[in-house]
């Protein structure tokens, strides 16, 4: 092991949060040809997954995933993976062999290994293998056998606890409901969100009270987890909480997440809110609402929703003539001035301002190019999520993903430094990115370090999106998450081509 790697491992246990996070991030980027070195680094990284700092845990897990993939590729190249039967590898002294065997059993749906896996789960000491065993057994156990897994809800490893919750949800084990409620108090916010989602599938409405607590937490990560859980719950209460957050959250990015989450519902209340915000909102919230409407349309079709999951209290007081307590229904009210002005400007810049044909075409081409760039940036965000899930193997895309990850690190680092200098209360290393839209014009006049890195990240997201589109069109890379966006991309490209042709002929 060279001195550079030794120093990185030493930094991984340093008392400084930033240094530990940078060490884990650097280890994630490096390659380690020597197996003994990989083993030692893995042991250190596994310990780092329990670090108190969320950034250290995040980069440590990414580094571990990369090393595991390297091991798999090396074994495949040498022919090791196909030469050994899963039964032999399950009793191997090397945890990586045991882990690979469990994953192989799961992938091939070998239910004949069920009893051996259950017995193995009772004695397995390595957390990675335990987590994989639980995930695998979820497909083999029966509902009345869920007790075999329930005890792992209190496991010391957060990945094991998370997999256990998901397994109990798959098994629809109602007997586990009391234990799942205790998971709502788990110190890991992701586990709290997974538990909330699982409980809701059992019809436990009490989960919304816990999700509200998470949304009221001062920790932005907690709010993000709550929004994630709510976005997967098809219930009126979920929409109400998301609407409340989208309207009133103090942190810009929390509001943005809630606005995007509303796109998961073909609901008239969610649609009406997004439509209004997309028309009369401000800055990033207006743009996000417009994107959410497009996502809703791609998912459910162009027809606006006519029903809502939210129970409307006033419906009980509606009379046969459409009036509520003697008052006209909302749709019967005359259009106000704001609506009239909005409708007027929707006719388009060309008609309202009286532009020449060539000027109008110029505006149209410019707007379409901006819309394509924004779509590519959105595709870039999706691909970054895919990158973080470890589903990208192209070197050029990985390189951009690494760079975006580095930008996120520095954005948070400098954001927290600036907040401390301003006397703001620190939120933790990866607590939340500071919103550019919450700053005063005086602060924006002199771009901060965080703002510079944010700008660079946007450029990288655009580059990653454009690269993904290029590979998609060449059939080099396909992902189901890209399909609806590529349909929109092709429509915009075709429209741009037509407008450009008109402009050239004019």
N, C-alpha and C positions, 0 to 999 in steps of 0.2 A: 504494500500500500504506500503510495507516494505521500510526500509531506503535505501537499495541497489537500488531499482527501482527509488526512489525519486532522488537519486544522479545521476543516469543515465539520467533522464529527465532534471536535472539541467545542466549536461554536454552537453546535446543536444543543448543548447543555449550558450555554452561557446564561447569565441572569438577565441580559438585555433582550427584550422581546423582538426588536428589530433584527438583531444579529441572528437570533435563532431562526426567525422566519426567512432571512436571506440565505442562511445555510441550507435550510430545507429546500428552498426554491432552486438553489444552485445544484444540489444533489439530484434534483428532479431532471435537470438538463444534461447531466453528465452520463457517459456510458462507462460501464465497468466490465471489461472482458473477462477478468479473473473471477472465477466462481467464489473463491474463499473471501475475496474482497466484497463481493455482492452479499454474501451471507452476513458478514460483519455489519455492513451498512444497513441491511434489512433489519437486523436486531435493534440497531440504534433508531431507525426510523419508526419501527413498531412502538418503541417507548415514546417517541415524539408524538404519536397519534393520541396520547393521553395528556399532552401539554395543555396548560391552562389557557394559552393564547390560541384563538381560533385560526389565525393565519398559519401558525406553525403546524397545527393539526391538518389543515387543508393541504399545504405543500408536501407534508410528510406522506399523506395518503396518495397524492399524485405521483410522488417519487417511487413509492412502493408498487403502485400499479404499473409503472413503466418497467421496473426491474422484473416484475412477474411476467410481463409480456416478453421481455428479452429472454428470460429463462425458457418460456414456451417456444419461442422461435428457434433457440439454440437446440432444444430437444427435438423439435420437428426436423431441423436440418440434419441432425445426426441419426435420425430414425429411432430415437428412444421411445417416443410417445406411442408408437404402434406396436412395439415389441413386447410390452409388459401388460398383462391382464390387470384390470382395475382391482380385482380381489387381492393381488399381490401388493399393489401400490397403496391400498388402504391400510396395510399394516407396516408400511415403510417407516423407518426411523427419521426420514427427511419430511418435514411438514409440507414442503412444496409438492412432493410426490403424493402425499395424502390429499392435499387440496386439489391437485390436478385430477386425481381419481374420483373424488366426490363430484367435481364439475363434469367429468366424463359420464358418470352414472346419471346425473341429472339431464345432461344433453341427450343421452340415448334413452332416457326414460326407463332405466333398468329397475323396475319395481322388485325384482328378485333379490336385490341387495338391501331391501328395507330393514330386515331384522339386524343385519350386520351394521348398518348405519345407526340404528337406534342404540345398539350396544356400544358402538364407537363413541356416540355422543355423550354417554355417561362417563367416559374416561378421558376424552380429548382435552388436552391442556392448551393447545395453541388457539388463540382467539380467531384467527382467520379461518381455520378449519372448522371450528365450532359454528361460526356464522354461516359457512357454506353448507354444513350438514343440516342446519335448521331450514335454510332455504330449499334444499333438496328434498327433505322429508315432508315439506308442506305439500308436495305433489303425490306422496305415497300414503300418508296417514289418513285415517278416517276421522270424522268429526268427534267421535267419542274417545279418540286417542290423543286429543289436543293436550291433555295433561302432561304428556311426555315433554312438550315444549314450554308450557306455561312457566315452569320454574326458572327459565332463562330470561324472564322479564326483569329479574333483579341481577343479571350478570354484570360483572365489573366493566365489560367492554361495550361501548355504545353501538358498535356495528352488530354485535350479537343481539342486543336488546331490540334494535330496529328491525332486524330480520325476523325476530320472534313475533313482534307485533304484526308484521305483514303476513307471516305464516298463519297466525290465528285468525286474521281477517279472511284469508283464502279458505280456511277450514270452516268458517262461519261458526266458531265455537262460542256460543252465548255464555257458557259457564266462565269464560275468561273476562267478561265485562267488568266485574269489580276490580280485577287486577289491572285492566287497561285504564281504568279511571286513576289508579295510582300512578300510571305512567304519564299522566297529564302533568304531574309535578316533577318529572325527570329533569335533572340539571341541563341536559342536552336539549336545546330548543327544537332541533329537527325531530327528535323522538317524540316530543310533545305534539308536534304537528301530525306525525304519522299515527300516533295514538288517537288523536282527535278525529282524523279521517276514518280510521278503523271503527271507532265507536259509532260514528254516524251511520255506517252501513248496518249497524244493529238496531237503528231506530232510536238511539239514545239522544234525545233532544238536549239533555243537560250539557252536552258537549259545547253548545253555543255559548254558554256562560263562561266556560274556560277559554274559548277562543276570544271572547270579548276581553278577558283579562290579559291575554297575550297581546291584543291590539293596543291595550292601554299601557303596556310595559314601556319603560323608558329606553329599552334596548331595541334598536331598529332590526336586529337580526330576528328577534322574537316576533316582531310584527310581520316581517317577511315570511316567516314560517306559518303564521296564522293565515295570511293571505293565500299562501300555497294550499293549505288544507281547505280553506273556504272555496277556492276555485274548483275543487273536485267534489263539492257537495251540492247536489241538485236539490236545493230547498230554498223556500222564501227567506228564511232567517239568514242564510248565507249571503243572498243578494243584498238584503238590508244592511248587513254589517259591511259588506264591500262598498255599497253606496255611501254609507256614513263615513268610511275611511277615505274614499275617493273625494268626498266633499271637504272634509274637515281635518285630515291629518296634517300635522305641523311640518313634517319632513317631506320635501318634494318627491324624493324617490319612493317613499312609502305610498304617496298618492298615485304616482305613476304605476306602481305595481298593482294597486287596487283597480285602477282604470283598465289596465290590460286584462286583469282577471275577469272583469265583467263581460268580456268577449266570449267567455265560455258558456254564456246563457242566452238562449233564444227567448228572451223575456222582454215584454213591452216596457217595463220600468227601466231595466238596464239599457235598452235601446234608446228610450226617450232621454235618459240622462246623458248618454254618449252623444246623441244627436245634438242636444243643446250645448254641451261643452265643446263639441267639435265645431260649432257655429260661432258661439259667443265667448268661448274660453280665452285664456291667455297663454302665450308662450308654449312651453313644453306640454302643458296639460291639454291644450287645444290640439296640438299635433298628435299626442298619444291617443286622444279620444278618436281622432280621425283614423288612426291606424287600427284601433280596436274595432271600429265599425267595419273596416275592410276585412279584418280577421273574422268577425261575426258573419259577414256576408259570404266569405269563402267557406266557412264551416257549415252554415245553415241555409245558404241561398240568398238571393237578392230580395225576396219578399220580406218586408218588415214583420216582426212578431206581433200578434194581436192579443196574446194572453200573458199573464204574469203569474209567477208562483207566489208572489207576495199577497197576503190576505189584506184586502182593502176594507178598513172599518166602515167607510162611508157607504159601501154597497148595501148595507142593511137599511140605510135611510133613503135609498133611491126609489123614486116613484115610477109608475108605469110610463110617464111621459118623459123620462130621462132626467128629471130634476132631482136634486139632492136637498131634502128638507125645504122644498119650495124654490130653490135657487137653480139657475140654468146649469147644465152640465158643462164641463170645461170646453168640450168641443163646440158648444153653442155660443160661446163668448165671442164678441167681435175681435178681429185681429188688432193687436196693439201696434204702436208706432215702431217699436223695435223689430217686430216680426215683419212689418211692411218693408222696412229698410233692408233687413236681411234678405228677404225675398227678391228685392230689387237688385241687390248686388250679386245674387246668384245667377242673374242673367248673363254675367260675364263682363270682363273688363272691356272687351271690344265694343259691346253695345252701349255700356254705361258711359264710356269716355269718348267713343267715336273715333277709334284709332283707324289708321289706314290699313288696308289689307295686308301689306308687307309687315307693318309694325305688329299687327295682331298675330301674324304667323311667327314672327320673331319671339313674341311673348310666349306663344304656345310651345314652340320648340324648347325655349329656355326652361319653361315650367316642367315640361316632360322630362328633360334631362335631369332637373333637380329631383323630380319624383323617382326617376330610375336610380339615382344615386342614393336616395333615402331608402328605397326598397333594397338595394344592394347592402346598405349599412344594416338594415334589419336582418337580411340573410346572414350577414357577418355575425350578428349577435347570436343567431340560431346556431351557426357553425361553431362559435366559441363554446356554446353549451355542449355541442356534440364533442368538441375537442376535450372539454373537461370531463366528459363521460368516458373518454378513452376510446372513441370510435373512429378516430382519424389516424391514418398511417402514412399519408403523403408528407414527405419532408418539407415541401414548400408551405403547406398549410400548417404543419406542426410548428414551423419556425415563426409564423405570424401569431399563432396561438400562444406560444411562449412569450412573445413580445407584448401581447395584450395583457397577459398575466402579470408581466413585469410592470406595465403601466398601472394596472390596478393597485399593485403593491405601493408604488410611489405616490399615486394619487391619495391613497389613504394616509400614508406616512406624512406627507406635507400638509394634508388637510388637518390632521390632528395637531401638528406643530403650530399651524396658523391659529387654530382654535385656542391652544394653550396660551399663545402670545396675546390673543385678544381677551383672555380671561374666561374663555368658554369652558364648560365642564367637559372633560374628556369622555369619550364614549367607548373606548377600547380599540384595539388595533384595527380590526376589520369591522368596526361597529356600523358605519354607514358613510357613504360618499357624500360630501357636502354639495348641496345643490347650487349651481351657478345662478339660478334664477332667484335665490333668496338674498343675493348680495346687493348692496347699494351701488349706484353708479360710480361713486367715488372709489369703491373697492375694485370695481371692474376696470377702472381706468388703468390701473397697474396690474397686469395679469400676474396672478400668483403662480407658484411652481405647480400646484395642483391643477390649475386651469391649463397650464401648458401641457401637462401630461394627459389631461382629459382630451385636449384637442388632438394630441398625437394618437390617443386611443381611438378616437372617431375615425381618423385617417386609416388606421390599421383595420378597423372593423369594415370600412368600405373596401379596402384592398382584399380582405379575406372573403367578403361577399362576392366581389367581382371574380375572384379566383374560383370560388365554388360554382358560380354560374357558368364559367368557362368550362370547368371539368364536367358539369352536369350536361351541358350541350354536346360535349364530345363523348358522353357515356363513360367517362373515366371514374366518376364518383356520383352515386345516387343515394339519397336518403329520403325517407318518407316525409320528414318534416319540411323538406324543400318543395315538395310537389305543388301545394297551393300557391306558394310564392312564385314558383317558376311559371305557373299559368298566368299570373298577373304580370310577371316580367315579360313574357312573350307578347301579351296584349299591348303593353306599353311600348315595347320595341317596335311592334308593327305600326302602332299609331304614330310614334316618333318618325319612323321611316316615311310614312305618308305625308306628315306635316313638313318634313325636311325636303321632300320631293316638290311639294307645292311652293315652298320658299325658294328653291333653286329655279323653278320655272317662272316665278313672279318677276 
